[in-house]
Amino acid sequence: MISSDPKQVKAICFDRVHLEGQTGLEVARKNGAYKFLPTVLKDFDSEQIVDEVKKSGLRGRGGAGFPTGLKWSFVPRNTGKPTYLLCNADEGEPGTFKDRDIMRYDPHLLIEGMIMAGFALGVKDAYIYIRGEFLHEANVMDAAIEEAYSANLLGESILGTDFSMNLTVHRGAGAYICGEETALIESLEGRPGRPRFKPPFPAVEGFYRCPTVVNNVETLATVPAILEFGGDWHAAIGVPNNTGLKIFSVSGHVNKPGNYEVPMGTSLKVLIEEYCGGLQHGTVPKVIIPGGSSTPWLTAEHYDTPLTYDAMMKAGSMLGSGAIIVMDETADLIALTRRLAHFYAHESCGQCTPCREGTGWLERIMNRVEAGQGCKKDVEVLNDAAVHMAGRTICALADGASAPILSLLKHFPEVVEERLMENAE
Ligand SMILES: Cc1cc2nc3c(=O)[nH]c(=O)nc-3n(C[C@H](O)[C@H](O)[C@H](O)COP(=O)(O)O)c2cc1C
């Protein structure tokens, strides 16, 4: 429940997802959607909104955890060019399935967040870039946007003010790389989704080389609550520098997989045992991938780590998009790593040589290892390729591809050793 008392807040983005009929505008409005929008449009100015979001401590929920208010403050004003707002609804990271639930069950929350963000940034045209596989969610978003237009919540002179904004859903073609913000921009412009060099960052030079803010669905869906209850209210939830609630998509060997919106700073152990009903086998996880498949693995010794950007970094991993993949003692770690190697090889856009070639090497060697045909030299090459891909490409896909390989070799060298061909160098 959302409450003005930060200690009582149990849900922000998921506050209304369980309510029947919430996708329809009439029901959504009865349940509180767009309630605070007129106040924002009439009584707030751009600077005030950016300040509240800064004060809230909100960090982007798409993976990097970059402070949202700070990103908004980088957008240059009065450039003579339009400013664009792009919502990143690509959600392609294996293990992540939170944004689709916001769109599927409470599309008006995202629309409201985008109107408020658009108003703060002086946006006339905003887009939701949604992955191609999310057919149902794209249809739900389209229908909700149509209703919002008929109620003058979108389009010209929104709610009688002098603010006008259009919102369009753009369906991607199901490429993981298009979740990377500059590849998303390329794709939205009609080209193959290939990341751009940064700088310039999109805030300064993005969509059609104009100032552009790219934010994740969950980030934008948090904005209405921040403006209604205040930045200080949000900053009092969670822990310092890691404020608010966060949705964690938990999958793997837990009894109750699913999305859980919990205060930042909750420990991994509490999330898995109290919310997810514990492990299917054993008492302590063998592997925890804390932030989606591209983040380094944690093991049993990190079971008490708090779910914050900072603590995960200290533990040697990343909070990423909050997709927690839990493996108990029954997991076949070679099969898991081979499967992920296939994913990254398939999804590499091919633009950078270390990634294009490296992901192929990783996949081919993991295929051999899984089939029991790998040799000692293979393990050396596997390690070498993974080490030399990371940090040497335009975007972080190569780092993500090397993370499972390096994690396997670091934490479970004996598991790899056991699968190698006998007496083969
Ligand atoms: C390979 C790759 C895939 C990504 N996929 C997504 C995605 O599906 N959704 C998302 O919000 N961010 C994704 N990101 C992060 C975005 O580039 C960007 O940081 C994010 O959309 C910014 O929004 P935020 O500040 O609200 O987190 C991805 C990054 C990389 C390198």
The ligand as a MOL file (V3000), in Angstrom:
LIG
                    3D

  0  0  0     0  0            999 V3000
M  V30 BEGIN CTAB
M  V30 COUNTS 31 33 0 0 0
M  V30 BEGIN ATOM
M  V30 1 C 23.0910 -5.0650 -23.5910 0
M  V30 2 C 22.2410 -4.1560 -22.7480 0
M  V30 3 C 20.8790 -4.3810 -22.6370 0
M  V30 4 C 20.0710 -3.5310 -21.8610 0
M  V30 5 N 18.7410 -3.8070 -21.7700 0
M  V30 6 C 17.9420 -2.9670 -21.0510 0
M  V30 7 C 16.5370 -3.2040 -20.9880 0
M  V30 8 O 16.0080 -4.1640 -21.5380 0
M  V30 9 N 15.7800 -2.3240 -20.2620 0
M  V30 10 C 16.3310 -1.2360 -19.6150 0
M  V30 11 O 15.6130 -0.4530 -19.0130 0
M  V30 12 N 17.6590 -0.9970 -19.6710 0
M  V30 13 C 18.4690 -1.8310 -20.3800 0
M  V30 14 N 19.8090 -1.5510 -20.4680 0
M  V30 15 C 20.3200 -0.3140 -19.8190 0
M  V30 16 C 20.0600 0.9010 -20.7150 0
M  V30 17 O 21.1740 1.0610 -21.5880 0
M  V30 18 C 19.8910 2.2040 -19.9100 0
M  V30 19 O 20.9410 2.2960 -18.9790 0
M  V30 20 C 18.5650 2.2980 -19.1720 0
M  V30 21 O 17.4710 2.0950 -20.0140 0
M  V30 22 C 18.4410 3.6700 -18.5390 0
M  V30 23 O 17.2530 3.7710 -17.7940 0
M  V30 24 P 17.2740 4.0230 -16.2200 0
M  V30 25 O 18.2360 5.1570 -15.9700 0
M  V30 26 O 15.8910 4.3540 -15.8820 0
M  V30 27 O 17.7730 2.7540 -15.5910 0
M  V30 28 C 20.6500 -2.4110 -21.1950 0
M  V30 29 C 22.0290 -2.1890 -21.3070 0
M  V30 30 C 22.8180 -3.0620 -22.0540 0
M  V30 31 C 24.2960 -2.7990 -22.1460 0
M  V30 END ATOM
M  V30 BEGIN BOND
M  V30 1 1 1 2
M  V30 2 1 2 3
M  V30 3 2 2 30
M  V30 4 2 3 4
M  V30 5 1 4 5
M  V30 6 1 4 28
M  V30 7 2 5 6
M  V30 8 1 6 7
M  V30 9 1 6 13
M  V30 10 2 7 8
M  V30 11 1 7 9
M  V30 12 1 9 10
M  V30 13 2 10 11
M  V30 14 1 10 12
M  V30 15 2 12 13
M  V30 16 1 13 14
M  V30 17 1 14 15
M  V30 18 1 14 28
M  V30 19 1 15 16
M  V30 20 1 16 17
M  V30 21 1 16 18
M  V30 22 1 18 19
M  V30 23 1 18 20
M  V30 24 1 20 21
M  V30 25 1 20 22
M  V30 26 1 22 23
M  V30 27 1 23 24
M  V30 28 2 24 25
M  V30 29 1 24 26
M  V30 30 1 24 27
M  V30 31 2 28 29
M  V30 32 1 29 30
M  V30 33 1 30 31
M  V30 END BOND
M  V30 END CTAB
M  END
